[in-house]
Amino acid sequence: FWPVQFDVYVSSDGTDWTKIGRETCIFPRWKQYDFSGDFGDVQYIKIKKPGTAQRPKFMGLDAVYAKN
């Protein structure tokens, strides 16, 4: 298992994105990541895995949400 980095972005319109954090998944099992802050009117969440020279990895997402 190789660690996988991912970036998290939020947007109110799906066009303009604000990066709110970066994490590294070092566990091969389910893990919870929390990003807290006042990000405005969040309507969309984007998870982006930066490209690497390694073979592609799969990352399953479950219960991705934002709350006021």
MODELLER restraints for C-alpha pairs under 7 A, 6 or more apart:
rsr = mdl.restraints
at = mdl.atoms
rsr.add(forms.Gaussian(group=physical.xy_distance, feature=features.Distance(at['CA:1:A'], at['CA:28:A']), mean=6.65, stdev=0.5))
rsr.add(forms.Gaussian(group=physical.xy_distance, feature=features.Distance(at['CA:3:A'], at['CA:24:A']), mean=6.37, stdev=0.5))
rsr.add(forms.Gaussian(group=physical.xy_distance, feature=features.Distance(at['CA:3:A'], at['CA:25:A']), mean=5.49, stdev=0.5))
rsr.add(forms.Gaussian(group=physical.xy_distance, feature=features.Distance(at['CA:3:A'], at['CA:26:A']), mean=4.62, stdev=0.5))
rsr.add(forms.Gaussian(group=physical.xy_distance, feature=features.Distance(at['CA:4:A'], at['CA:24:A']), mean=5.49, stdev=0.5))
rsr.add(forms.Gaussian(group=physical.xy_distance, feature=features.Distance(at['CA:4:A'], at['CA:25:A']), mean=5.15, stdev=0.5))
rsr.add(forms.Gaussian(group=physical.xy_distance, feature=features.Distance(at['CA:4:A'], at['CA:26:A']), mean=6.80, stdev=0.5))
rsr.add(forms.Gaussian(group=physical.xy_distance, feature=features.Distance(at['CA:5:A'], at['CA:23:A']), mean=5.71, stdev=0.5))
rsr.add(forms.Gaussian(group=physical.xy_distance, feature=features.Distance(at['CA:5:A'], at['CA:24:A']), mean=4.23, stdev=0.5))
rsr.add(forms.Gaussian(group=physical.xy_distance, feature=features.Distance(at['CA:5:A'], at['CA:25:A']), mean=6.18, stdev=0.5))
rsr.add(forms.Gaussian(group=physical.xy_distance, feature=features.Distance(at['CA:5:A'], at['CA:49:A']), mean=6.19, stdev=0.5))
rsr.add(forms.Gaussian(group=physical.xy_distance, feature=features.Distance(at['CA:5:A'], at['CA:50:A']), mean=6.99, stdev=0.5))
rsr.add(forms.Gaussian(group=physical.xy_distance, feature=features.Distance(at['CA:6:A'], at['CA:22:A']), mean=5.72, stdev=0.5))
rsr.add(forms.Gaussian(group=physical.xy_distance, feature=features.Distance(at['CA:6:A'], at['CA:23:A']), mean=5.65, stdev=0.5))
rsr.add(forms.Gaussian(group=physical.xy_distance, feature=features.Distance(at['CA:6:A'], at['CA:24:A']), mean=6.38, stdev=0.5))
rsr.add(forms.Gaussian(group=physical.xy_distance, feature=features.Distance(at['CA:6:A'], at['CA:47:A']), mean=6.63, stdev=0.5))
rsr.add(forms.Gaussian(group=physical.xy_distance, feature=features.Distance(at['CA:6:A'], at['CA:48:A']), mean=5.54, stdev=0.5))
rsr.add(forms.Gaussian(group=physical.xy_distance, feature=features.Distance(at['CA:6:A'], at['CA:49:A']), mean=4.39, stdev=0.5))
rsr.add(forms.Gaussian(group=physical.xy_distance, feature=features.Distance(at['CA:6:A'], at['CA:50:A']), mean=6.45, stdev=0.5))
rsr.add(forms.Gaussian(group=physical.xy_distance, feature=features.Distance(at['CA:7:A'], at['CA:21:A']), mean=5.86, stdev=0.5))
rsr.add(forms.Gaussian(group=physical.xy_distance, feature=features.Distance(at['CA:7:A'], at['CA:22:A']), mean=4.39, stdev=0.5))
rsr.add(forms.Gaussian(group=physical.xy_distance, feature=features.Distance(at['CA:7:A'], at['CA:23:A']), mean=6.62, stdev=0.5))
rsr.add(forms.Gaussian(group=physical.xy_distance, feature=features.Distance(at['CA:7:A'], at['CA:47:A']), mean=5.78, stdev=0.5))
rsr.add(forms.Gaussian(group=physical.xy_distance, feature=features.Distance(at['CA:7:A'], at['CA:48:A']), mean=5.12, stdev=0.5))
rsr.add(forms.Gaussian(group=physical.xy_distance, feature=features.Distance(at['CA:7:A'], at['CA:49:A']), mean=6.23, stdev=0.5))
rsr.add(forms.Gaussian(group=physical.xy_distance, feature=features.Distance(at['CA:8:A'], at['CA:19:A']), mean=5.86, stdev=0.5))
rsr.add(forms.Gaussian(group=physical.xy_distance, feature=features.Distance(at['CA:8:A'], at['CA:20:A']), mean=5.79, stdev=0.5))
rsr.add(forms.Gaussian(group=physical.xy_distance, feature=features.Distance(at['CA:8:A'], at['CA:21:A']), mean=5.43, stdev=0.5))
rsr.add(forms.Gaussian(group=physical.xy_distance, feature=features.Distance(at['CA:8:A'], at['CA:22:A']), mean=6.23, stdev=0.5))
rsr.add(forms.Gaussian(group=physical.xy_distance, feature=features.Distance(at['CA:8:A'], at['CA:46:A']), mean=5.83, stdev=0.5))
rsr.add(forms.Gaussian(group=physical.xy_distance, feature=features.Distance(at['CA:8:A'], at['CA:47:A']), mean=4.80, stdev=0.5))
rsr.add(forms.Gaussian(group=physical.xy_distance, feature=features.Distance(at['CA:8:A'], at['CA:48:A']), mean=6.45, stdev=0.5))
rsr.add(forms.Gaussian(group=physical.xy_distance, feature=features.Distance(at['CA:9:A'], at['CA:17:A']), mean=5.95, stdev=0.5))
rsr.add(forms.Gaussian(group=physical.xy_distance, feature=features.Distance(at['CA:9:A'], at['CA:18:A']), mean=5.24, stdev=0.5))
rsr.add(forms.Gaussian(group=physical.xy_distance, feature=features.Distance(at['CA:9:A'], at['CA:19:A']), mean=4.24, stdev=0.5))
rsr.add(forms.Gaussian(group=physical.xy_distance, feature=features.Distance(at['CA:9:A'], at['CA:20:A']), mean=5.57, stdev=0.5))
rsr.add(forms.Gaussian(group=physical.xy_distance, feature=features.Distance(at['CA:9:A'], at['CA:45:A']), mean=5.81, stdev=0.5))
rsr.add(forms.Gaussian(group=physical.xy_distance, feature=features.Distance(at['CA:9:A'], at['CA:46:A']), mean=5.00, stdev=0.5))
rsr.add(forms.Gaussian(group=physical.xy_distance, feature=features.Distance(at['CA:9:A'], at['CA:47:A']), mean=6.45, stdev=0.5))
rsr.add(forms.Gaussian(group=physical.xy_distance, feature=features.Distance(at['CA:10:A'], at['CA:17:A']), mean=5.60, stdev=0.5))
rsr.add(forms.Gaussian(group=physical.xy_distance, feature=features.Distance(at['CA:10:A'], at['CA:18:A']), mean=5.39, stdev=0.5))
rsr.add(forms.Gaussian(group=physical.xy_distance, feature=features.Distance(at['CA:10:A'], at['CA:19:A']), mean=6.60, stdev=0.5))
rsr.add(forms.Gaussian(group=physical.xy_distance, feature=features.Distance(at['CA:10:A'], at['CA:42:A']), mean=6.12, stdev=0.5))
rsr.add(forms.Gaussian(group=physical.xy_distance, feature=features.Distance(at['CA:10:A'], at['CA:44:A']), mean=5.69, stdev=0.5))
rsr.add(forms.Gaussian(group=physical.xy_distance, feature=features.Distance(at['CA:10:A'], at['CA:45:A']), mean=4.66, stdev=0.5))
rsr.add(forms.Gaussian(group=physical.xy_distance, feature=features.Distance(at['CA:10:A'], at['CA:46:A']), mean=6.23, stdev=0.5))
rsr.add(forms.Gaussian(group=physical.xy_distance, feature=features.Distance(at['CA:11:A'], at['CA:17:A']), mean=4.87, stdev=0.5))
rsr.add(forms.Gaussian(group=physical.xy_distance, feature=features.Distance(at['CA:11:A'], at['CA:18:A']), mean=6.40, stdev=0.5))
rsr.add(forms.Gaussian(group=physical.xy_distance, feature=features.Distance(at['CA:11:A'], at['CA:42:A']), mean=5.49, stdev=0.5))
rsr.add(forms.Gaussian(group=physical.xy_distance, feature=features.Distance(at['CA:11:A'], at['CA:43:A']), mean=6.05, stdev=0.5))
rsr.add(forms.Gaussian(group=physical.xy_distance, feature=features.Distance(at['CA:11:A'], at['CA:44:A']), mean=5.15, stdev=0.5))
rsr.add(forms.Gaussian(group=physical.xy_distance, feature=features.Distance(at['CA:11:A'], at['CA:45:A']), mean=6.59, stdev=0.5))
rsr.add(forms.Gaussian(group=physical.xy_distance, feature=features.Distance(at['CA:12:A'], at['CA:41:A']), mean=5.39, stdev=0.5))
rsr.add(forms.Gaussian(group=physical.xy_distance, feature=features.Distance(at['CA:12:A'], at['CA:42:A']), mean=4.79, stdev=0.5))
rsr.add(forms.Gaussian(group=physical.xy_distance, feature=features.Distance(at['CA:12:A'], at['CA:43:A']), mean=4.82, stdev=0.5))
rsr.add(forms.Gaussian(group=physical.xy_distance, feature=features.Distance(at['CA:12:A'], at['CA:44:A']), mean=6.30, stdev=0.5))
rsr.add(forms.Gaussian(group=physical.xy_distance, feature=features.Distance(at['CA:13:A'], at['CA:43:A']), mean=6.76, stdev=0.5))
rsr.add(forms.Gaussian(group=physical.xy_distance, feature=features.Distance(at['CA:14:A'], at['CA:44:A']), mean=6.09, stdev=0.5))
